[in-house]
Amino acid sequence: MPAKDIYHDAVKNALIKDGWRILADSYFLQYEDAQLYADLLAEKPLLAE
């Protein structure tokens, strides 16, 4: 797994302050023969009125 860069924590904190939910910190994706490492898996809940 790749090392986190110097911006990782700043981006993570900014997402949390903006209402995003962090689902996974360092996320691995695999599709067929391709492998991908993402820094964060996040979602922003949508509220229905």
Backbone as a chain_set.jsonl record, in Angstrom:
{"seq": "MPAKDIYHDAVKNALIKDGWRILADSYFLQYEDAQLYADLLAEKPLLAE", "coords": {"N": [[0.847, -1.171, 0.0], [0.604, 2.208, -0.879], [2.37, 5.022, 0.556], [0.953, 7.626, 2.591], [0.445, 10.969, 1.443], [1.625, 14.351, 2.143], [-0.627, 15.911, 2.265], [-2.794, 14.432, 3.01], [-4.044, 14.249, 5.659], [-4.961, 16.892, 5.964], [-6.807, 17.159, 3.86], [-8.612, 15.154, 4.561], [-9.594, 16.14, 7.039], [-10.79, 18.519, 6.137], [-12.845, 17.514, 4.506], [-14.421, 16.2, 6.435], [-15.235, 18.382, 8.021], [-16.839, 19.627, 6.169], [-19.037, 18.061, 6.096], [-18.852, 15.513, 5.062], [-18.682, 11.943, 5.261], [-16.238, 9.738, 6.307], [-15.547, 6.678, 5.035], [-13.605, 4.76, 4.592], [-10.187, 4.741, 5.238], [-7.519, 4.826, 3.287], [-8.056, 2.919, 0.754], [-8.614, 0.035, -1.172], [-9.021, -0.896, -4.498], [-10.038, -3.221, -6.957], [-10.255, -4.155, -10.287], [-10.847, -6.377, -12.689], [-7.814, -6.89, -14.15], [-6.624, -4.652, -13.155], [-5.33, -2.704, -10.472], [-5.966, -0.46, -7.844], [-5.173, 2.065, -5.545], [-6.801, 4.103, -3.359], [-6.767, 7.154, -1.52], [-8.862, 7.881, 0.256], [-12.162, 6.787, 1.071], [-15.155, 8.207, 0.769], [-18.361, 9.631, 1.583], [-21.059, 11.866, 0.99], [-23.784, 12.467, 2.796], [-27.086, 12.868, 1.579], [-29.781, 14.968, 2.234], [-33.227, 14.721, 2.329], [-35.956, 16.87, 1.916]], "CA": [[0.0, 0.0, 0.0], [1.417, 3.424, -0.953], [2.406, 5.912, 1.727], [0.098, 8.815, 2.52], [1.199, 12.176, 1.169], [1.561, 15.36, 3.215], [-1.934, 16.567, 2.243], [-3.833, 13.465, 3.367], [-4.79, 14.63, 6.864], [-5.634, 18.174, 5.734], [-7.969, 16.897, 3.006], [-9.55, 14.367, 5.359], [-10.238, 17.038, 7.998], [-11.647, 19.445, 5.397], [-14.04, 16.771, 4.107], [-15.235, 15.968, 7.632], [-15.838, 19.668, 8.385], [-17.838, 19.971, 5.161], [-20.184, 17.167, 6.226], [-18.606, 14.21, 4.455], [-18.41, 10.825, 6.157], [-15.123, 8.921, 5.835], [-15.904, 5.27, 5.154], [-12.37, 3.979, 4.645], [-8.954, 5.5, 5.106], [-6.722, 3.928, 2.452], [-9.045, 2.022, 0.164], [-8.077, -0.748, -2.277], [-9.987, -1.284, -5.522], [-9.509, -4.104, -7.988], [-11.179, -4.399, -11.382], [-10.175, -7.28, -13.619], [-6.373, -6.962, -13.872], [-6.159, -3.363, -12.645], [-5.376, -2.48, -9.031], [-5.936, 0.971, -7.558], [-5.219, 2.452, -4.136], [-7.335, 5.448, -3.149], [-6.482, 7.646, -0.165], [-10.053, 7.913, 1.093], [-13.48, 6.463, 0.551], [-16.021, 9.119, 1.512], [-19.666, 9.922, 1.0], [-21.75, 12.999, 1.599], [-25.203, 12.134, 2.893], [-28.046, 13.821, 1.034], [-30.971, 15.067, 3.072], [-34.445, 15.041, 1.594], [-36.866, 17.71, 2.689]], "C": [[0.895, 1.237, 0.0], [1.335, 4.252, 0.33], [1.482, 7.107, 1.506], [0.968, 10.038, 2.245], [0.971, 13.218, 2.269], [0.204, 16.046, 3.292], [-3.062, 15.683, 2.756], [-4.678, 13.924, 4.556], [-5.545, 15.943, 6.679], [-6.898, 17.975, 4.894], [-9.029, 16.131, 3.785], [-10.305, 15.26, 6.342], [-11.177, 18.022, 7.307], [-12.938, 18.752, 4.95], [-14.978, 16.56, 5.293], [-15.945, 17.262, 8.047], [-16.93, 20.086, 7.42], [-19.032, 19.02, 5.173], [-20.027, 15.807, 5.577], [-18.351, 13.181, 5.549], [-17.298, 9.979, 5.549], [-15.477, 7.461, 6.096], [-14.673, 4.383, 5.26], [-11.189, 4.909, 4.43], [-7.941, 4.549, 4.489], [-7.625, 2.798, 1.968], [-8.463, 1.345, -1.07], [-9.205, -1.158, -3.223], [-9.307, -2.214, -6.511], [-10.606, -4.35, -9.01], [-10.424, -5.164, -12.448], [-8.695, -7.346, -13.264], [-5.808, -5.681, -13.268], [-6.314, -3.296, -11.125], [-5.186, -1.001, -8.766], [-6.015, 1.178, -6.051], [-5.711, 3.887, -4.059], [-7.047, 5.869, -1.712], [-7.682, 7.513, 0.751], [-11.254, 7.393, 0.333], [-14.435, 7.281, 1.411], [-17.347, 9.27, 0.801], [-20.253, 11.12, 1.715], [-23.225, 12.662, 1.615], [-26.079, 13.252, 2.319], [-29.292, 13.807, 1.903], [-32.158, 15.459, 2.213], [-35.366, 15.87, 2.491], [-38.298, 17.362, 2.36]], "O": [[1.84, 1.316, 0.785], [0.359, 4.182, 1.078], [1.262, 7.538, 0.374], [2.088, 10.138, 2.747], [0.212, 12.984, 3.209], [-0.09, 16.704, 4.29], [-4.186, 16.158, 2.918], [-5.904, 13.978, 4.458], [-6.656, 16.09, 7.188], [-7.94, 18.56, 5.191], [-10.217, 16.432, 3.677], [-11.525, 15.15, 6.465], [-12.247, 18.328, 7.833], [-14.012, 19.351, 5.013], [-16.192, 16.725, 5.166], [-17.128, 17.237, 8.387], [-17.848, 20.815, 7.796], [-19.94, 19.154, 4.353], [-20.977, 15.024, 5.546], [-17.862, 13.514, 6.628], [-17.404, 9.55, 4.4], [-15.68, 7.058, 7.242], [-14.7, 3.362, 5.948], [-11.206, 5.76, 3.54], [-7.552, 3.565, 5.117], [-7.908, 1.85, 2.7], [-7.88, 2.012, -1.924], [-10.22, -1.703, -2.791], [-8.143, -2.02, -6.861], [-11.732, -4.705, -8.663], [-9.472, -4.653, -13.038], [-8.349, -7.814, -12.179], [-4.631, -5.635, -12.909], [-7.304, -3.771, -10.569], [-4.343, -0.357, -9.39], [-6.821, 0.547, -5.367], [-5.1, 4.787, -4.635], [-7.079, 5.045, -0.798], [-7.545, 7.083, 1.896], [-11.352, 7.538, -0.886], [-14.52, 7.082, 2.623], [-17.455, 9.069, -0.409], [-19.981, 11.358, 2.891], [-23.855, 12.58, 0.56], [-25.829, 14.433, 2.555], [-29.794, 12.742, 2.263], [-32.091, 16.425, 1.454], [-35.521, 15.586, 3.679], [-39.221, 17.962, 2.911]]}, "num_chains": 1, "name": "protein.A"}
